[in-house]
Amino acid sequence: MLSWAITFLIIAIVAAVLGFGGIAGTATGIAKILFILFLVLFVASLFFGRRG
């Protein structure tokens, strides 16, 4: 999941450099959502992994 977030972040950076603002904004939004989802799942796996 983290690799997908990094991929969308790179797409957003390339699109912003080339001047595609709409695509860059969309890719940035997707990257943020995936990164937050990754963090939530990572913390949950740390928490539940130590209990079992």
C-alpha positions, 0 to 999 in steps of 0.5 A, spaced: 500 500 500 505 504 501 508 503 494 501 505 491 502 511 495 509 513 493 507 511 486 501 516 486 505 521 489 510 521 483 505 521 478 502 528 482 509 531 482 510 529 474 504 532 472 505 538 476 511 539 473 508 538 466 502 543 468 497 538 469 494 541 475 487 537 475 491 530 474 496 533 479 491 534 484 487 528 483 493 524 484 495 528 490 489 526 493 489 519 492 496 519 495 494 522 501 488 517 502 493 511 501 498 514 505 493 515 511 490 508 510 497 505 510 498 508 517 492 506 520 493 499 518 500 499 520 498 502 527 493 497 527 497 491 526 503 493 531 497 493 536 494 487 535 500 483 533 503 484 540 497 482 543 496 475 540 
